[in-house]
């Protein structure tokens, strides 16, 4: 995934499933090329490269 797509997801009301390591995440914020994500299946948060996120 790239920064333009992440910004599109964050700035629109459309529902998009975003994944990291085969787990569904929600994007909490972006700083440069790092996204802070929360995992839908528990309360874990992690900073990950936006390149490692996919739909």
C-alpha positions in Angstrom: 0.0 0.0 0.0 1.2 3.6 -0.5 0.7 6.9 1.3 -1.9 8.1 -1.2 -4.1 5.1 -0.7 -3.9 5.4 3.1 -4.8 9.0 2.9 -7.8 8.2 0.7 -8.9 5.5 3.2 -8.6 7.9 6.2 -10.4 10.8 4.5 -13.4 8.9 3.1 -16.4 7.2 4.6 -16.1 4.1 2.5 -15.3 0.9 4.4 -12.1 -0.8 3.4 -10.6 -3.9 4.9 -6.9 -3.3 5.6 -4.6 -6.2 6.7 -1.2 -6.7 8.2 0.2 -10.2 8.5 -3.2 -11.7 7.6 -4.8 -9.8 10.5 -7.4 -7.1 10.0 -6.2 -3.7 11.3 -7.5 -0.2 11.6 -5.2 2.7 10.8 -4.9 5.1 13.8 -2.5 7.5 12.2 0.4 8.0 9.8 3.8 9.6 10.4 5.9 9.6 7.3 6.1 6.0 6.0 5.0 4.5 9.4 1.4 3.8 10.3 0.2 3.2 13.8 -2.4 0.4 13.5 -4.7 -1.4 16.0 -5.6 -5.0 15.5 -9.3 -5.7 15.2 -9.1 -9.0 17.0 -7.5 -7.6 20.2 -6.2 -4.4 21.8 -2.7 -4.7 20.4 -1.2 -1.7 18.7 1.9 -1.6 16.5 3.9 0.8 14.3 4.3 -0.7 10.9 5.6 0.3 7.5 2.8 1.4 5.2 4.4 -0.9 2.5 3.4 -3.9 4.7 -0.3 -3.0 4.7 -2.6 -4.4 2.1 -6.3 -4.6 1.2 
